[in-house]
């Protein structure tokens, strides 16, 4: 009998990306039945007390997409428990010099793919990008790839600059004004599908016809969101399952 390996999985499960990453991790664990996993569905759940309890139980490793509370990240930094990190580990865990591996999607390439797809739909008078308000690393990389691809074609990307809290009345009003002001026909890529649904809802309010006047592209291929949109949302599917498998 192989020794049981106890592994903590710390993912944000509120979106399809987290679920797909988890699916990839579980694909690996089915090949290694001696793994015993404990899932923390939100990084905030991975508290110092939770980490210490797992350590006392014999923790062999951590797979995480976010570092969790700073106090927990500091404990992980000082420990010798191996960590497989998906994405940006934050300022604390990025100081770890050993027993840590990093994996992430090529988000810059996702931006390139988005720009090429929108350009393939025909001539547009404007190309825009709607990032996340808090400017997560994956949003910034997707924006860079999108802008670079368009720049190679002699086109400057118009980037929405959020004036406040994500989804607030002020922020959505500014986004609506930005969408109306884009010369039509226009094409817009969003950092992820949740942002794209906001864009489509605001287009309905402003009577902007999609896709006749505005083509919209999301990222994550969240089928529940995409099919609920009018019209259904076109979205890029990142290799999140492969990412989870690679991390495991």
N, C-alpha and C positions, 0 to 999 in steps of 0.2 A: 504493500500500500504506500502510495506517495503521501508525503506530509501535506497536510492541509495548509494552503496559502490564504491568509486573511488579507483582503484588499478593500480599501475604502474608495468609493467612487463618488466624486463631488462634481455634480453637473447642475446647470440651470435647466430645469425641465419644463419651463413655461412656454417653450416654442418647439417647433418641429426639429430644429438643429440639434437640441439636446437629446430628443428622443431618438433621432437617427444615429447620433454618436453612441448612445447607450446600446442601440441595436448592434452596432459594430463591436462594442466591448463584449456583449453577451454571445456574439458569434464566436469570439475567441474563447470565452469561458466554457462553452459547450464542448470545445476541443480539449479543455483542461478541467475535468470534473473535480480535481482536487482544490480548485479555487473556491473560497467562500467569500462572497462580496457583501458589502454593506453600502447601500445607496443613500446618499444625502441629496435630496431633490432640489435643494437650493443651497448655494454656497453659505448663506447665513446660518444654516443648520449645523455646519461643521464648526462648532464652537470649541474653545479650548477644552472644556470639560468632555465634549464628545471625542476630541482627538486623544485626550489622556485615557479615556475609557477604552478606546480602540487599541491604544498602545499597550495598556495593561493586559488586554486580551490576546496580545501577540500579533500586532499589525505588521504585515510584511511589505506593504506597498500602498501607494496612493495614486489614483488616476483622477486628475482634476482639470476643469476648464476655467475655473476662477479660484483665486487664492483663499477666499473666505475672509473672515474678520482678520484684522491686522494681528491681533493677539495670537490667533491660531497660526497664521503664516510665520510669525516669529518662532513659535514652538517647532514647526516643521523645519524651519531653517536650521535650528540648533540640533535637530535630531539627525540620525543616520538612516532613517527610513527612506527607501528609494521612492522617487516621485516621477511620474510620467505626466507632463503638463501639456495641455492642449491650448495653444494660443499664447496670450500675454500673461506671464506669471505675476506681473506687478513689481513694484520697486523692492519689496522685501525678498521674495523668493528668487528674483533675478540675481541676487547676490550669492546664491548657492553655487559652489564650485564643483561638487561631486555628487554622484548618485541622483542625478536629475537629467531627464531627457525632455526635449521639446518637439512637438509636432504641431503643424497647423496647415490649413488649406492655403493654396496660392491665391489669396484674395485679389492681388493685383491682376492676375490672369483672368479672374472672374470679371473684373472691370473691363479688360480688353475685349472679352467675349461679348459682354453687354453692348459695348459701343459698336462692335462689328455687326452684331445682330440688328440693332436699330438702324444703322447706316444701310444695311441690306434691304430694308423695307422701302427704300426710295428716298427722294430728296426731301429734306426737312429744312425749315428756315432757322430752327434753333434746336440745340441738344442740351438738356438739363440733367442735373444729378441732385437727388435729395438724400443727404447723409443722415445718420443718427444725430440726435441733438447733442448727446454726450460725447460724440466723436470717438467711438470705440475703434481700436486699431484696425479691425476688419473693415469697418466703414471707410476709414481713411485710405487703406490700401485699395479698396474697390474704386474709390474716387480717383486715386492716382492712375490706376490702370485705364479707367474710362477716359480721363482727361488726356493721358499720353496717347492713347489710340486715336482720339479725335484730332489731337495736335499733329499727328503724322499725316492726317488728311487735310490739314490746313483749317481746322475748325476749332473754335474755342468753346469749351463747355461752360454753360451757365450754372453756377452752383447756388442752391438755396442756402441762405444764411439765417438760421433760426434766431429769433429774438428772445426766446424764453423757454420755459419748461415744456417738455415734449407732450403734445396732445392738449395743451392748455388752449383756452379760447383765443388768447392773443397769438399763440404760435400758429394755430390752424388758420386764423384770419390772415396772417402774413403769408402762409403757404398758398392759400387761395388767391391772394393778390398776385403772388409771384407766378402762379400757373396761368392766370388770366393775362398777365403782361407778356408771356412768352409769345414771340411771333409764330403764327400758325401757318402750315402744320408744323408741329413740334414733336420731339421725342424725349421722353424722360426715363432715366433709370433710377431706381431707389436702392438704398443700401440693403433693405430686406423687405419681405412681403408685408409685414405689418405697416411699414411706411407706405407701401404701394396702395394698400387698401384705403389709407387716409387720402392719398392723391385721387383715387377713383371716386370716393365719396364727395370730395370737394369739386371734382369735375361735374358730377351730377348737379350739385348745388349751383354751380356757375354756368350750367348748360353748355359745357365744353364737350363736344361729341368725341367719344373714344371708340375706335381708333382714328376716325376721320380727321379730327383736328389735333388729337394728341395720342401718340403711342406711348404705352406705359409698360415697363419691364421691372419685375421684382427679382428677388434672390431668396432661395431656400426651398421653393416648390412646396409650400405648405398647402396641401390639397384642399383641406377644409376651408381655409381662407380664400384660396384661388378660385374655387368653384362657387363660393358664395358671392363673389364680386359680379357686378354688371357693367360691362361684359366680363366673362371669366378672365382672370389675370394670367398673362404669360410670365413664366418665372424660370430662372436658372437653378438647376439642381446641383449644389456642391457635393463633393464626395465625403459627406459627413460619416457615413457608415465605415468607409475605408479609414477615415481619420480615427474613429473609435477603435477599430481593429489594430491599427498601427500603434496607438497609445498603449493598448493592452499588451 
